């Protein structure tokens, strides 16, 4: 009888005091020692590819201090250590930085836009140490805001830069894979107040797509680069939500063969999602807009994590990051159960790492707190059960 009473007490107390902590595949857990110090007003963030030496690097352009914080990344813990020569000098008001893929010549490059100077600075990145060596500073246009390297297509590498000034345009360059020198192949007029830009994976035709958002027009302009003839042409301009800022392509197609793209709408804190026809490059809205946080600012797709695809959106005003599981058949976004995740103040960029061993990381540059937040991305779901049991001996 006493045993039955004790069991009954345990059952009641456990029922009242049961706490379950759940982590989902794709969920974010900020690592120990994060956030990491950067310069003044970090304006974005980026991870490198895994180098030929097996190294991983990260970089954060600092809008207010006119330099770049560069780091080596511990692939077990995600811990950031300043790379040799960090911070690296650049032009005035750097806004966005991108790493290239490893080129056919075996080099790794980086490029950063200097908003106030109307140019971009390019660097050769030491694949063992992460040190940046300046290559050149190239005039692009008024107030360049974003930059993206393409994958290597038909042996060619490209760089795209949208310019935000009074006459917004998009500059597309071919990149010498040995020297990093840039050669302009096209300059297109686009919509008003161009912001960020993204390059697609190689599409079925062997071509590349380049998408740039036009904040003043609430549109996204899409271009097609033919790497065989080294030419580019406009595919079309498609509606977004209010005041779009960020754009990204998923790294893998949907099961039906279309690519997937997403645009963040800063004006209403949403994400517009599109299927992208590989033959035509046409953007078709699907399952959107999707709610994000206040001041949705930039978006990134993950590599495949345990066979699943995820997307992350940094929310500048609410200082957090929203994470979604992406249905690989429909393209629909479903928020993770424990999303959003807190960042530093006013996150202004988001980037996933490549796979490092069995791990993935994500990084945000935090404009308002002068630092970078690093998260480990969960590769499995688990529940942690906590039971508090109190027995009154009387």
Secondary structure, DSSP 8 states (H G I E B T S, - for coil): -HHHHHHHHHHHHHHHHEEEEEE-TT-EEE-TT-SEE-SSSB---EE----TTS--EEEEEETTTTEEEEEEE-TTT--EEE-TT-SEE--SSEEEEEE----TTS--EEEEEETTTTEEEEEEE-TTT--EEEEEEEE-STTB---EE---BTTB-EEEEEE-SSS-EEEEEEE-TTT--EEEEEEEE-SSSEEEEEE----TTS-EEEEEEETTTTEEEEEEEETTTTEEEEEEEEE-STTEEEEEE-SS--TTS-EEEEEEETTTTEEEEEEE-TTT--EEE-S--EE--TTEEEEEE---BTTBEEEEEEETTTTEEEEEEE-TTT--EEE-TT--EE-SSSEEEEEE---BTTBEEEEEEETTTTEEEEEEE-SS-EEEEEE-------
